[in-house]
Each structure stands twice: as structure tokens, then as C-alpha cells.
Amino acid sequence: PFPGRCKPRVQADRTDCDALDDYTATHGIQNATGYDEFIYRFKDGKPLAGPWEPVRLVEQALRREQNLAGKLTDAVLTVIPASTFWDNRRRFGKFCRLLCETTGMEDGFDAIEITRSRASMRGIRYKSKIENLRIHYNRFRERHVFLFDDVCNTGTGFNQLADALVRYGDASSVTGIFLGRNT
């Protein structure tokens, strides 16, 4: 019962975001769906069917969305980093490499570095979520950027990073891609 297309598009501060499905944030609740469990496993770096499971799901959804599929070969894929270097590497490193191999996007995983770990800021809206990042803006100049994260909660981290990529990196567009959006 996993989604094959993105849910209807949402906007976060004038920037497009695509989520594959809704997500319930409380792990282990009675009403958690199979897709919620899929996202929990992704966050833990342990997809049930191995690393290709989330890659194939996202690849299929991107190729089915006409407005996204045409941008793939001229795009850079990067992520909204996790709180720590090790969480970020475990969660997103292999995923980015494999998704870029299958879609032809440039792997921009290393274009945004974590300079110091920070506490989780899930749900926090009015603080900088990118102050601990070193962004190699030259990698994004005049490129389409797909900014990936497992879950979109408030959209604050996405908005801050997307704004920086357009403002300082001169990205031609930034599209958020999420496995789930918090409901």
C-alpha cells in the first residue's frame, strides 16, 4: 500500500513541496500505517527491504510527476541535514548516491556539511535550523535543486535552506521532496 505518486502539491513560503504520503509522527501508536512504519525504518537507517526500497519509491514518484521528471537530468539532489553528522550520513548518504545513479541527478549530499551537531529542532519555527551548516553555494548556481528530507513537519528547515540556496546560491529553483508530511 505504498504511494506511487506524490500527494497533491503543497507550498511552503512560495516554494513547491511534494510529499509521497501523510505521516503520523508518534512511533508505535496503534493507528500507525505500514507507510508510517516504512518512514520510521528509513529514519533509523534500516529499510525493511534494503537500501533500494526508498530509492525505488522516490524514483518512481519523481518520474510520474511531469513537472519534476523533466528537471531530473539538470538537477542537484541534496538533503535537509539531520541533527548530527552520523545521523545524516546513516540516513541519507547511500540513499542520495543510489537515487542519483538511477535518475541522472547530480549527488549534492556533500554540498551541505554539518559543522557541529545540534539538538533536534523538530517543530521549532522561529530559530535558525541552518546556522550549523556550511553550504557550498557554487554547487547550486543556476541549477534545479531537489531538497530531500524524510518528513516535512512545519516546513521551517526546508524554507530556511531553500531561501539560502536561491538567495546566496543562485539556484534556479528549489523543490522539496519528502517521504511524508506530518498530519
VOVOSE-427848 format. One record per residue (C-alpha): x, y, z. Coordinates in steps of 0.05 Angstrom, whole numbers. Layout:
REM VOVOSE-427848
+--------+--------+--------+
|     xx |     yy |     zz |
+--------+--------+--------+
|      X |      Y |      Z |
...
+--------+--------+--------+
***
This chain:
REM VOVOSE-427848
+--------+--------+--------+
|     xx |     yy |     zz |
+--------+--------+--------+
|      0 |      0 |      0 |
|     57 |     48 |    -13 |
|     45 |    111 |    -54 |
|     67 |    112 |   -126 |
|     56 |    185 |   -137 |
|     63 |    248 |    -97 |
|      5 |    275 |    -57 |
|    -26 |    340 |    -81 |
|     28 |    393 |    -80 |
|     34 |    439 |    -21 |
|     70 |    505 |    -17 |
|    117 |    527 |     38 |
|    132 |    602 |     33 |
|    121 |    604 |    -43 |
|    165 |    542 |    -55 |
|    137 |    477 |    -81 |
|    139 |    415 |    -37 |
|    120 |    345 |    -57 |
|    107 |    291 |     -5 |
|     93 |    219 |    -23 |
|     41 |    210 |     33 |
|     18 |    233 |    101 |
|     56 |    213 |    163 |
|     39 |    204 |    236 |
|     96 |    228 |    279 |
|     86 |    184 |    341 |
|    125 |    119 |    334 |
|     89 |     57 |    358 |
|     19 |     85 |    361 |
|    -37 |     37 |    348 |
|    -61 |     71 |    285 |
|      7 |     75 |    252 |
|      2 |     54 |    179 |
|     50 |     10 |    142 |
|     77 |     73 |    108 |
|     89 |    106 |    176 |
|    130 |     44 |    195 |
|    168 |     49 |    129 |
|    187 |    121 |    147 |
|    207 |    101 |    218 |
|    253 |     48 |    188 |
|    282 |     99 |    139 |
|    297 |    147 |    196 |
|    332 |     92 |    233 |
|    373 |     75 |    171 |
|    342 |      5 |    167 |
|    294 |     -1 |    108 |
|    260 |    -68 |    112 |
|    277 |    -89 |     41 |
|    346 |    -56 |     40 |
|    371 |     10 |     13 |
|    336 |      4 |    -54 |
|    267 |      4 |    -23 |
|    262 |     80 |    -11 |
|    304 |     96 |    -73 |
|    255 |     60 |   -119 |
|    195 |     91 |    -85 |
|    221 |    162 |    -93 |
|    248 |    149 |   -163 |
|    180 |    124 |   -187 |
|    143 |    182 |   -156 |
|    191 |    233 |   -188 |
|    186 |    202 |   -257 |
|    110 |    201 |   -253 |
|    105 |    275 |   -237 |
|    111 |    310 |   -304 |
|    133 |    377 |   -274 |
|    190 |    341 |   -237 |
|    212 |    287 |   -286 |
|    235 |    339 |   -337 |
|    283 |    371 |   -287 |
|    319 |    307 |   -265 |
|    379 |    308 |   -312 |
|    395 |    381 |   -297 |
|    383 |    376 |   -222 |
|    424 |    370 |   -159 |
|    397 |    327 |   -103 |
|    415 |    348 |    -33 |
|    384 |    339 |     36 |
|    359 |    378 |     95 |
|    412 |    351 |    142 |
|    397 |    313 |    205 |
|    420 |    340 |    273 |
|    486 |    303 |    274 |
|    538 |    284 |    223 |
|    529 |    209 |    237 |
|    453 |    211 |    234 |
|    458 |    249 |    169 |
|    507 |    200 |    137 |
|    468 |    139 |    161 |
|    401 |    165 |    138 |
|    417 |    200 |     73 |
|    487 |    183 |     46 |
|    473 |    118 |      9 |
|    402 |    140 |     -8 |
|    428 |    201 |    -46 |
|    482 |    163 |    -82 |
|    434 |    108 |   -105 |
|    377 |    156 |   -125 |
|    426 |    198 |   -166 |
|    453 |    136 |   -201 |
|    382 |    117 |   -223 |
|    357 |    186 |   -242 |
|    418 |    221 |   -270 |
|    415 |    277 |   -219 |
|    480 |    304 |   -190 |
|    494 |    278 |   -120 |
|    497 |    340 |    -76 |
|    498 |    303 |    -10 |
|    567 |    332 |      7 |
|    548 |    403 |    -16 |
|    517 |    418 |     52 |
|    561 |    400 |    111 |
|    544 |    397 |    185 |
|    597 |    439 |    222 |
|    572 |    419 |    291 |
|    518 |    374 |    318 |
|    456 |    406 |    349 |
|    396 |    382 |    387 |
|    335 |    362 |    346 |
|    294 |    422 |    327 |
|    232 |    385 |    304 |
|    172 |    430 |    307 |
|    211 |    493 |    324 |
|    193 |    551 |    279 |
|    229 |    614 |    299 |
|    303 |    594 |    305 |
|    354 |    583 |    252 |
|    358 |    510 |    232 |
|    415 |    522 |    185 |
|    466 |    560 |    227 |
|    507 |    497 |    239 |
|    514 |    484 |    164 |
|    568 |    500 |    113 |
|    535 |    506 |     46 |
|    577 |    502 |    -18 |
|    534 |    551 |    -57 |
|    574 |    544 |   -121 |
|    546 |    473 |   -129 |
|    475 |    501 |   -137 |
|    487 |    560 |   -183 |
|    434 |    563 |   -239 |
|    412 |    491 |   -224 |
|    347 |    459 |   -205 |
|    353 |    434 |   -134 |
|    314 |    376 |   -104 |
|    318 |    384 |    -29 |
|    301 |    318 |      4 |
|    280 |    300 |     75 |
|    244 |    242 |    105 |
|    187 |    284 |    136 |
|    161 |    354 |    129 |
|    135 |    377 |    197 |
|    128 |    453 |    198 |
|    169 |    467 |    136 |
|    215 |    515 |    173 |
|    280 |    478 |    158 |
|    261 |    470 |     86 |
|    241 |    543 |     78 |
|    306 |    568 |    110 |
|    350 |    524 |     68 |
|    311 |    536 |      3 |
|    315 |    611 |     15 |
|    390 |    608 |     25 |
|    400 |    566 |    -37 |
|    362 |    615 |    -81 |
|    387 |    679 |    -47 |
|    461 |    662 |    -39 |
|    470 |    602 |    -84 |
|    430 |    630 |   -143 |
|    393 |    564 |   -152 |
|    344 |    569 |   -210 |
|    291 |    531 |   -169 |
|    284 |    490 |   -105 |
|    233 |    435 |    -98 |
|    223 |    399 |    -32 |
|    214 |    323 |    -36 |
|    191 |    287 |     27 |
|    173 |    215 |     42 |
|    117 |    241 |     86 |
|     85 |    304 |    112 |
|     63 |    307 |    183 |
|    -12 |    310 |    191 |
+--------+--------+--------+
***
